[in-house]
């Protein structure tokens, strides 16, 4: 059978970006439920269609067809019910890259429970915060990396009802814990779609993410049952997934990037998904596994591509690969050029947040401009505004905001759970404020600058950190960098670069001068970093985002 995407959109063939932007409409049935209306439909109409290809570094492999996924998710739904989980209850999944994640997600969707994917790097206080905030009914986690011990520690900190605890792995059973795979094996293999009050509708909450952020407590971002349909934009029209192909997005299951690239839109658009469950990231090993299994479309942040091109890509057969995209930070033109040289594929950038699906992208009808996010997705009316909410002119920097006066765009979040103040500050006057800064060129392409609170104001100039970081990243000495502002009595602020060097370079004053001169040649000279600090590692959030605020705070204590 062909993909199911045609059942949920107004059309799938478009002559141009303009045609696509104007005429694509996503259709969300009132009772849409991804588990029943996508997974189980494939299981009935094309049961041997591949849903998931999974592997790990131990040589283990698992392939799930939609027939098998339906059976396993039915068993999971029955297991959850047996544990007391009901419609609207929250269940946290800390499963890293285990294949159990996909079974759990579909099973939770079937009973209408709220799935909360989370990273295995959380500590007891982080987990306790989530238990209290989301009123967690159940936690399912890997048994490695000390995760069960952190969960037990969190449960000792809370006063309310204790969540049911289950672990996934091959170790010994643990007192107070369920063995998820054993319990799944015992569960009945048939589950009927709920009716009446237990049935879901498109406005019910489907899943939530706690975004790590760079300051304060994480916010709980909630999405409804139309969210998977919004990812048709992500998978079919940005990632350009192939019917009966195999899509690989590099992300473990704790991050929103996973549902962007490893479940919803890909399955709706007819592609299987590839999951490589590694313990430690190694670009060479990743390329080996992706090419071994014949990945046809690929998505990763620019950092991953940087590691790839610094390796020997000629050792691997990339001929099955038909399309590649990137998001998460601006793409350096050097990375774009070297990847094109190695694969004959143009990297197509995109932009979005945990709160959205792909909102801006380089779509297949467009000629990409390396470093540009592209143009807005259908349904996303995006403008840039200044600090007074005035709409910016072409070339003028402003905050990215999404108009919602004509309805919520497909895939936009519902709200921040129990955080009305943050909602008022973020979503008001029919605009959702992203907190990100960009500018638009005369052709309508958007160019990312940085988070609004990361902007540097030096001698009357506004400098976006990513502009300088991009310039620095084009130098072979720089592996990673973070650009921040440092207080200066004469200039207000000066630009500082905190750098991690590649293995072939050592810190020196000569190298600092070389890097400063390099930036002056690549971008406007006033943007060059007057201060350069070499470090072994950059401070990051648990989701891998650079914590510029930590660098700024450390610098402030020195002055």
Secondary structure, 3 states (H helix, E strand, C coil): CCCCHHHCECCCCCCCHHHHHHHCCECCCCCCCHHHHHHHHHHHHCCCCEEEEEEECCCCEEEEEHHHHHHHHHHHHHHHHHCCCCCCCEEEEECCCCCHHHHHHHHHHHHCCEEEECCCCCCHHHHHHHHHHHCEEEEEEECCCCHHHHHHHHHHHCCCCCCEEEEECCCCCCCCCEEHHHHHHHCCCCCCCCCHHHCCCCCCEEEEEEECCCCCCCEEEEEECCHHHHHHHHHHHHCCCCCCCEEEECCCCCCHHHHHHCCHHHHHCCCEEEEEECCCCCHHHHHHHHHHCCCCEEEECHHHHHHHHHCCHHHCCCCCCCEEEECCCCCCHHHHHHHHHHHCCCCEEEECCCCCCCCEECCCCCCCCCCCCEEECCCCCEEEECCCCCECCCCCCEEEEEECCCCCCCCCCCEECCCHHHHHHHEECCEEEEEEEEEECCCCCEEEEEEHHHCEEECCEEECHHHHHHHHHCCCCEEEEEEEEEEECCCEEEEEEEEEECCCCCCCHHHHHHHHHHHHHHCCHHHCCCEEEECCCCCECCCCCECHHHHHHHHHHHC
